[in-house]
Amino acid sequence: MAKILSLFVGVVTVGVFELIVHVVFPWKWLLTHQNSYGLEGCIALMLFFGILGLGVKPWRKTLWVVGVLGVIFVVLQIIGGPHSNKNGP
C-alpha cells in the first residue's frame, strides 16, 4: 500500500510542479533556458524519486542516490556547454 500511495503522491507532485511552472507562476528563466526540457525533466524526476524514497523504505537509498544524480545533471545543464556560433567561425 505504501508503494502505491508513494507512486500516486509522486505523480501528483510532479503534475503540480509542472502546473505551477507553466500556468500559475510561469518560471520565465526555466521556460526560456536553452536546456529547459532537460532541466524540467531532471527537477521532476528529483521530486518523484525523493517522494518515492520517503514512502518506500527498502528503496530509499537507491532512489535518493538517483535523486542526487539528478541534482548533478541539473547543475551540469545550468552550466551548459560551449555555445555554437551560427553566424560563422
MIRO-301353 format. One record per atom (N, C-alpha, C): residue number from 1; y, z, x. Coordinates in nm, 3 decimals, padded with zeros to 5 digits. Example, Ala and Ser with C-alpha at 12.3 -4.5 7.8 and 13.67 -1.06 7.14 Angstrom:
BEGIN
ATOM  num       py       pz       px
ATOM    1  -00.569   00.780   01.319
ATOM    1  -00.450   00.780   01.230
ATOM    1  -00.330   00.780   01.320
ATOM    2  -00.225   00.708   01.285
ATOM    2  -00.106   00.714   01.367
ATOM    2   00.003   00.787   01.290
//
This chain:
BEGIN
ATOM  num       py       pz       px
ATOM    1  -00.120   00.000   00.082
ATOM    1   00.000   00.000   00.000
ATOM    1   00.127   00.000   00.086
ATOM    2   00.122   00.075   00.198
ATOM    2   00.238   00.081   00.287
ATOM    2   00.267  -00.056   00.348
ATOM    3   00.162  -00.132   00.378
ATOM    3   00.181  -00.264   00.437
ATOM    3   00.251  -00.357   00.338
ATOM    4   00.204  -00.356   00.214
ATOM    4   00.263  -00.444   00.113
ATOM    4   00.407  -00.404   00.084
ATOM    5   00.433  -00.274   00.072
ATOM    5   00.569  -00.227   00.046
ATOM    5   00.662  -00.262   00.163
ATOM    6   00.613  -00.245   00.286
ATOM    6   00.694  -00.278   00.403
ATOM    6   00.725  -00.427   00.410
ATOM    7   00.625  -00.509   00.378
ATOM    7   00.649  -00.654   00.374
ATOM    7   00.755  -00.688   00.270
ATOM    8   00.743  -00.628   00.153
ATOM    8   00.839  -00.655   00.046
ATOM    8   00.980  -00.611   00.086
ATOM    9   00.992  -00.490   00.139
ATOM    9   01.123  -00.439   00.179
ATOM    9   01.181  -00.524   00.293
ATOM   10   01.098  -00.567   00.386
ATOM   10   01.144  -00.653   00.496
ATOM   10   01.197  -00.786   00.446
ATOM   11   01.124  -00.848   00.354
ATOM   11   01.168  -00.977   00.298
ATOM   11   01.298  -00.961   00.220
ATOM   12   01.307  -00.854   00.141
ATOM   12   01.430  -00.828   00.064
ATOM   12   01.547  -00.804   00.158
ATOM   13   01.525  -00.729   00.265
ATOM   13   01.632  -00.701   00.361
ATOM   13   01.681  -00.829   00.428
ATOM   14   01.590  -00.916   00.466
ATOM   14   01.630  -01.043   00.527
ATOM   14   01.707  -01.127   00.426
ATOM   15   01.661  -01.129   00.301
ATOM   15   01.733  -01.202   00.196
ATOM   15   01.874  -01.149   00.175
ATOM   16   01.889  -01.016   00.174
ATOM   16   02.021  -00.955   00.159
ATOM   16   02.109  -00.988   00.279
ATOM   17   02.052  -00.985   00.399
ATOM   17   02.127  -01.022   00.519
ATOM   17   02.181  -01.164   00.508
ATOM   18   02.094  -01.258   00.470
ATOM   18   02.136  -01.397   00.456
ATOM   18   02.242  -01.414   00.347
ATOM   19   02.225  -01.343   00.238
ATOM   19   02.322  -01.349   00.129
ATOM   19   02.457  -01.295   00.174
ATOM   20   02.456  -01.185   00.246
ATOM   20   02.582  -01.127   00.295
ATOM   20   02.650  -01.222   00.393
ATOM   21   02.573  -01.278   00.488
ATOM   21   02.630  -01.364   00.592
ATOM   21   02.687  -01.492   00.533
ATOM   22   02.623  -01.547   00.429
ATOM   22   02.666  -01.676   00.376
ATOM   22   02.758  -01.668   00.256
ATOM   23   02.745  -01.564   00.173
ATOM   23   02.818  -01.562   00.046
ATOM   23   02.916  -01.446   00.035
ATOM   24   02.869  -01.324   00.052
ATOM   24   02.951  -01.206   00.024
ATOM   24   03.064  -01.192   00.124
ATOM   25   03.030  -01.180   00.251
ATOM   25   03.129  -01.171   00.359
ATOM   25   03.095  -01.278   00.462
ATOM   26   03.137  -01.403   00.441
ATOM   26   03.098  -01.511   00.533
ATOM   26   03.134  -01.476   00.678
ATOM   27   03.035  -01.477   00.761
ATOM   27   03.049  -01.442   00.902
ATOM   27   03.078  -01.573   00.976
ATOM   28   03.207  -01.607   00.985
ATOM   28   03.251  -01.736   01.039
ATOM   28   03.199  -01.760   01.181
ATOM   29   03.205  -01.656   01.263
ATOM   29   03.161  -01.673   01.402
ATOM   29   03.016  -01.716   01.406
ATOM   30   02.931  -01.650   01.330
ATOM   30   02.789  -01.683   01.331
ATOM   30   02.763  -01.820   01.269
ATOM   31   02.832  -01.850   01.161
ATOM   31   02.808  -01.976   01.091
ATOM   31   02.857  -02.098   01.169
ATOM   32   02.957  -02.079   01.256
ATOM   32   03.011  -02.192   01.331
ATOM   32   02.962  -02.197   01.476
ATOM   33   02.885  -02.101   01.519
ATOM   33   02.834  -02.098   01.656
ATOM   33   02.737  -02.214   01.676
ATOM   34   02.736  -02.270   01.796
ATOM   34   02.650  -02.387   01.823
ATOM   34   02.502  -02.352   01.811
ATOM   35   02.465  -02.228   01.825
ATOM   35   02.325  -02.185   01.811
ATOM   35   02.306  -02.100   01.686
ATOM   36   02.379  -02.131   01.580
ATOM   36   02.379  -02.043   01.462
ATOM   36   02.241  -02.030   01.398
ATOM   37   02.164  -02.138   01.391
ATOM   37   02.032  -02.127   01.329
ATOM   37   01.941  -02.034   01.409
ATOM   38   01.942  -02.050   01.538
ATOM   38   01.861  -01.963   01.623
ATOM   38   01.904  -01.819   01.617
ATOM   39   02.036  -01.795   01.618
ATOM   39   02.086  -01.659   01.609
ATOM   39   02.050  -01.594   01.476
ATOM   40   02.070  -01.666   01.367
ATOM   40   02.034  -01.612   01.236
ATOM   40   01.886  -01.583   01.228
ATOM   41   01.805  -01.674   01.279
ATOM   41   01.661  -01.654   01.276
ATOM   41   01.618  -01.533   01.356
ATOM   42   01.674  -01.516   01.475
ATOM   42   01.638  -01.401   01.558
ATOM   42   01.683  -01.270   01.495
ATOM   43   01.803  -01.267   01.439
ATOM   43   01.851  -01.145   01.374
ATOM   43   01.765  -01.113   01.252
ATOM   44   01.731  -01.214   01.174
ATOM   44   01.647  -01.192   01.057
ATOM   44   01.509  -01.140   01.097
ATOM   45   01.451  -01.199   01.201
ATOM   45   01.320  -01.152   01.246
ATOM   45   01.327  -01.011   01.303
ATOM   46   01.437  -00.978   01.373
ATOM   46   01.451  -00.841   01.423
ATOM   46   01.454  -00.742   01.306
ATOM   47   01.530  -00.774   01.202
ATOM   47   01.534  -00.688   01.084
ATOM   47   01.396  -00.675   01.021
ATOM   48   01.329  -00.788   01.003
ATOM   48   01.198  -00.789   00.938
ATOM   48   01.096  -00.708   01.018
ATOM   49   01.085  -00.734   01.148
ATOM   49   00.987  -00.662   01.229
ATOM   49   01.022  -00.515   01.245
ATOM   50   01.150  -00.483   01.250
ATOM   50   01.191  -00.342   01.257
ATOM   50   01.149  -00.265   01.133
ATOM   51   01.173  -00.322   01.017
ATOM   51   01.136  -00.255   00.892
ATOM   51   00.984  -00.249   00.876
ATOM   52   00.917  -00.357   00.912
ATOM   52   00.772  -00.357   00.905
ATOM   52   00.714  -00.253   01.000
ATOM   53   00.774  -00.237   01.117
ATOM   53   00.729  -00.135   01.212
ATOM   53   00.753   00.006   01.161
ATOM   54   00.862   00.026   01.087
ATOM   54   00.887   00.158   01.030
ATOM   54   00.781   00.195   00.926
ATOM   55   00.736   00.097   00.851
ATOM   55   00.645   00.125   00.741
ATOM   55   00.498   00.128   00.776
ATOM   56   00.457   00.057   00.882
ATOM   56   00.316   00.047   00.916
ATOM   56   00.296   00.103   01.056
ATOM   57   00.254   00.228   01.063
ATOM   57   00.245   00.299   01.191
ATOM   57   00.150   00.231   01.291
ATOM   58   00.032   00.183   01.251
ATOM   58  -00.056   00.120   01.352
ATOM   58   00.004  -00.005   01.417
ATOM   59   00.094  -00.073   01.350
ATOM   59   00.155  -00.194   01.403
ATOM   59   00.288  -00.168   01.472
ATOM   60   00.335  -00.044   01.470
ATOM   60   00.471  -00.011   01.512
ATOM   60   00.504  -00.060   01.652
ATOM   61   00.422  -00.026   01.750
ATOM   61   00.454  -00.060   01.888
ATOM   61   00.464  -00.212   01.907
ATOM   62   00.370  -00.285   01.853
ATOM   62   00.371  -00.431   01.867
ATOM   62   00.493  -00.492   01.800
ATOM   63   00.522  -00.449   01.679
ATOM   63   00.635  -00.507   01.606
ATOM   63   00.768  -00.473   01.672
ATOM   64   00.781  -00.354   01.724
ATOM   64   00.906  -00.318   01.789
ATOM   64   00.924  -00.390   01.922
ATOM   65   00.814  -00.418   01.993
ATOM   65   00.824  -00.499   02.115
ATOM   65   00.873  -00.639   02.078
ATOM   66   00.819  -00.695   01.969
ATOM   66   00.865  -00.827   01.923
ATOM   66   01.013  -00.820   01.885
ATOM   67   01.055  -00.710   01.822
ATOM   67   01.196  -00.692   01.787
ATOM   67   01.285  -00.687   01.910
ATOM   68   01.240  -00.620   02.015
ATOM   68   01.317  -00.614   02.140
ATOM   68   01.326  -00.753   02.202
ATOM   69   01.217  -00.829   02.196
ATOM   69   01.222  -00.967   02.244
ATOM   69   01.324  -01.048   02.163
ATOM   70   01.334  -01.020   02.033
ATOM   70   01.434  -01.086   01.951
ATOM   70   01.576  -01.055   01.999
ATOM   71   01.600  -00.931   02.038
ATOM   71   01.731  -00.892   02.091
ATOM   71   01.761  -00.973   02.218
ATOM   72   01.661  -00.985   02.303
ATOM   72   01.680  -01.061   02.427
ATOM   72   01.713  -01.207   02.396
ATOM   73   01.641  -01.266   02.299
ATOM   73   01.667  -01.405   02.263
ATOM   73   01.806  -01.423   02.200
ATOM   74   01.850  -01.325   02.123
ATOM   74   01.985  -01.332   02.066
ATOM   74   02.089  -01.331   02.177
ATOM   75   02.072  -01.242   02.273
ATOM   75   02.167  -01.235   02.384
ATOM   75   02.168  -01.366   02.462
ATOM   76   02.050  -01.422   02.487
ATOM   76   02.044  -01.549   02.559
ATOM   76   02.112  -01.662   02.481
ATOM   77   02.100  -01.662   02.350
ATOM   77   02.164  -01.767   02.272
ATOM   77   02.314  -01.748   02.263
ATOM   78   02.360  -01.623   02.261
ATOM   78   02.504  -01.598   02.260
ATOM   78   02.566  -01.643   02.392
ATOM   79   02.496  -01.613   02.501
ATOM   79   02.545  -01.656   02.632
ATOM   79   02.549  -01.808   02.638
ATOM   80   02.447  -01.872   02.586
ATOM   80   02.442  -02.018   02.583
ATOM   80   02.403  -02.075   02.718
ATOM   81   02.409  -02.204   02.726
ATOM   81   02.376  -02.273   02.849
ATOM   81   02.491  -02.363   02.888
ATOM   82   02.465  -02.455   02.976
ATOM   82   02.572  -02.546   03.016
ATOM   82   02.612  -02.634   02.899
ATOM   83   02.740  -02.653   02.884
ATOM   83   02.792  -02.737   02.776
ATOM   83   02.784  -02.883   02.819
ATOM   84   02.740  -02.968   02.728
ATOM   84   02.732  -03.110   02.762
ATOM   84   02.871  -03.173   02.750
ATOM   85   02.898  -03.265   02.839
ATOM   85   03.025  -03.336   02.838
ATOM   85   02.998  -03.472   02.776
ATOM   86   03.031  -03.489   02.649
ATOM   86   03.001  -03.612   02.577
ATOM   86   03.099  -03.724   02.608
ATOM   87   03.208  -03.693   02.675
ATOM   87   03.312  -03.795   02.700
ATOM   87   03.302  -03.856   02.838
ATOM   88   03.200  -03.824   02.910
ATOM   88   03.188  -03.882   03.043
ATOM   88   03.134  -03.783   03.143
ATOM   89   03.131  -03.821   03.271
ATOM   89   03.073  -03.734   03.374
ATOM   89   03.152  -03.612   03.403
//
